[in-house]
Amino acid sequence: MKKTVFTGAASAIITPFDKDGKVDYKAFADLVEWQIKEGIDAIVVCGTTGEASTLSDEEHRECISFMVKQVAGRVPVIAGTGSNCTEYAVDMTKFACEAGADAVLCVTPYYNKATQKGLIKMYTEIADASTVPVILYNVPSRTGVNIEPETYAALAEHPNIVGIKEANGNIGKIVETFALCKDKLDIYSGNDDQIVPIMALGGKGVISVLSNPMPKETSELCKLAASGDIKGAAELQYKYLPFIKALFSEVNPIPVKAAMAHMGYGENVLRSPLCPMEEKNEAKLVSEMQKLGLI
């Protein structure tokens, strides 16, 4: 049996920037402390929501090191180390291991893509180089490549590959993955609107955007689902759905960056080519936040 990195909700945390577009470590620290106080179960740093693709190599490494030191072992820290270059992903994974991350999250290669054979080769090389558990990240809507259930089954044989952040949106394929991999891979929802369905199938939780502004509530939803109270968890899933839709009304992390700025965690500043929300979409976002008492 492989070790489970976390159960419940992990925040795919934003990277706060100041007005000059530099990483705002004061806002970052405040956000982390609030997340832990609110009961978040784990933190993912330098993921999609953290705008890792526009961080410099130096910033990427600094953010991972910062997060490990700030969290100080209170919850697991999962470092985003994936790339469309296997060599770079291996190097960043080694760095994250040395920095003290508890696990790494590795996205499928984007733009250059890969065959299923190529995915197996890439992830095997990363896992061979890692001294901590590796979680695969499948998000074909962004990368243009999908990990098939049979590929998961092959990768599940590697002792260091322990889990999946699954954001393919295809429940049928997710069921097939559960059937093939059983207890060899932990599956986490990569979509906030599918937390309950995936946990009802046996998923361990979610790697979440929603938990940036709602860490306590997202963790509680997962706890209900894990305890077998699917009806209670579903009621929360329904309740939060309008806000989840608002958080994905534009490309992630545009809306959640705006949401966190409204809550006082950094400026509403994104790295180009991302830009702040359209006014009408932000107005809807703010309205949903007010309904939930977030602002």
Residue pairs with C-beta under 8 A, 6 or more apart in sequence:
1 183
2 133
2 159
2 162
2 183
2 184
2 185
2 186
3 133
3 162
4 162
4 163
4 186
4 204
5 42
5 76
5 78
5 102
5 103
5 133
5 135
5 162
5 163
5 186
6 41
6 42
6 75
6 76
6 78
6 204
6 205
7 41
7 204
7 205
7 222
7 226
8 41
8 42
8 204
8 205
8 206
8 219
8 222
8 223
8 226
9 40
9 41
9 42
9 205
9 206
9 208
9 211
9 215
9 218
9 219
9 221
9 222
10 40
10 41
10 42
10 43
10 44
10 76
10 78
10 188
10 205
10 206
10 207
10 208
10 211
11 35
11 40
11 42
11 43
11 44
11 208
11 211
11 212
11 215
11 218
12 44
12 47
12 48
12 49
12 50
12 207
12 208
12 209
12 211
12 212
13 31
13 32
13 35
13 43
13 44
13 45
13 47
13 49
13 50
13 67
13 212
14 31
14 49
14 50
14 51
14 212
14 253
14 256
14 257
14 260
14 265
14 266
15 23
15 28
15 45
15 46
15 50
15 51
15 52
15 55
15 63
16 23
16 24
16 27
16 28
16 31
16 260
16 265
16 266
16 267
17 23
17 24
17 266
17 267
17 269
17 270
17 271
18 24
18 27
18 266
18 267
18 269
19 267
19 269
21 269
21 271
23 55
23 59
23 62
23 63
24 266
24 267
25 66
27 265
27 266
28 63
28 66
28 70
28 266
29 70
30 265
31 260
31 265
31 266
32 43
32 67
32 70
32 71
33 70
34 215
34 265
35 43
35 211
35 215
36 71
36 74
36 75
38 215
38 216
38 219
39 215
39 216
39 219
39 220
40 75
40 211
40 215
40 216
40 218
40 219
41 75
41 76
41 205
41 219
41 222
42 75
42 76
42 77
42 78
42 102
43 67
43 71
43 75
43 76
43 77
43 78
44 50
44 78
44 79
44 80
44 105
44 207
45 63
45 64
45 67
45 77
45 78
45 79
45 80
46 52
46 55
46 60
46 63
46 64
46 79
46 80
46 81
47 80
47 105
47 137
47 207
48 80
48 107
48 139
48 142
48 252
48 253
49 209
49 212
49 252
49 253
49 256
50 63
50 80
50 253
51 253
51 270
51 271
51 274
52 60
52 80
54 271
54 272
54 274
55 63
55 271
60 92
61 92
61 95
61 99
64 79
64 95
64 96
64 99
64 101
65 99
67 77
67 79
67 101
68 77
68 99
68 100
68 101
71 77
76 102
76 103
77 100
77 101
77 102
77 103
78 101
78 102
78 103
78 104
78 105
78 135
78 207
79 92
79 96
79 99
79 101
79 103
79 104
79 105
80 104
80 105
80 106
80 107
80 137
81 89
81 92
81 93
81 95
81 96
81 104
81 105
81 106
81 126
82 89
82 105
82 106
82 107
82 108
82 109
82 137
83 89
83 92
83 107
83 109
84 109
84 110
84 111
84 112
85 109
86 109
86 121
86 122
86 125
86 126
89 106
89 122
89 126
90 125
90 126
90 129
93 104
93 106
93 126
93 129
93 130
93 134
94 129
94 130
96 104
96 132
97 104
97 130
97 131
97 132
101 132
102 132
102 133
103 132
103 133
103 134
103 135
103 162
104 126
104 130
104 132
104 133
104 134
104 135
105 135
105 137
105 165
105 207
106 123
106 126
106 134
106 135
106 136
106 137
107 137
107 139
107 143
108 114
108 119
108 136
108 137
108 138
108 139
108 140
108 143
108 145
108 146
108 147
109 118
109 119
109 122
109 143
109 145
110 142
110 143
110 144
110 145
111 143
111 144
113 143
113 144
113 145
114 122
114 145
116 147
116 148
116 150
116 151
119 145
119 147
119 151
119 155
120 151
120 154
120 155
123 134
123 136
123 155
123 158
123 161
124 155
124 158
126 134
127 134
127 155
127 158
127 160
127 161
128 160
130 160
132 160
133 160
133 161
133 162
133 163
134 158
134 160
134 161
134 162
134 163
135 162
135 163
135 164
135 165
135 186
135 188
136 147
136 152
136 155
136 161
136 163
136 164
136 165
137 164
137 165
137 167
137 190
138 146
138 147
138 164
138 165
138 166
138 167
138 168
138 190
139 165
139 167
139 168
139 190
140 146
140 167
140 168
141 167
141 169
146 168
147 164
147 168
148 173
149 173
149 176
149 177
149 179
149 180
149 181
150 180
152 164
152 177
152 180
152 181
152 185
153 177
153 180
153 181
153 184
155 161
155 185
156 180
156 181
156 184
156 185
157 184
161 185
162 185
162 186
163 185
163 186
163 187
163 188
163 204
164 177
164 185
164 186
164 187
164 188
165 188
165 189
165 190
165 207
166 174
166 177
166 187
166 188
166 189
166 190
166 198
167 189
167 190
167 191
168 174
169 191
169 194
171 194
171 197
171 198
174 187
174 198
174 201
175 201
177 185
177 187
178 187
178 201
178 202
181 187
186 203
186 204
187 198
187 201
187 202
187 203
187 204
188 198
188 203
188 204
188 205
188 206
188 207
189 195
189 197
189 198
189 199
189 203
189 205
189 206
189 207
190 206
190 207
192 206
192 208
192 209
192 210
192 218
192 240
192 244
192 247
192 248
193 237
193 241
193 244
193 245
195 205
195 206
195 208
195 218
195 221
195 222
195 225
195 233
195 237
196 221
196 225
196 230
196 233
196 234
196 237
198 206
199 205
199 206
199 222
199 225
199 226
199 233
200 225
200 230
204 226
205 222
205 226
206 218
206 222
208 218
209 247
209 248
209 252
209 253
209 256
210 218
210 240
210 243
210 244
210 247
211 218
211 219
212 256
212 259
212 260
213 256
213 259
213 260
213 263
213 289
213 294
214 240
214 243
214 292
214 294
217 236
217 240
220 236
221 233
221 236
221 237
221 240
222 233
224 230
224 232
224 233
224 236
225 233
240 292
242 288
242 291
243 288
243 289
243 291
243 292
246 255
246 281
246 284
246 285
246 288
247 255
247 256
247 259
247 285
248 255
249 255
249 277
249 281
249 284
249 285
250 277
250 278
250 281
251 274
253 270
253 274
254 270
254 274
254 275
254 276
254 277
255 277
255 281
255 282
255 285
257 266
257 268
257 269
257 270
257 276
258 268
258 276
258 277
258 282
258 285
259 285
259 289
259 294
260 266
261 267
261 268
262 286
262 289
262 294
262 295
263 294
263 295
268 276
270 276
276 282
277 285
286 295
289 295
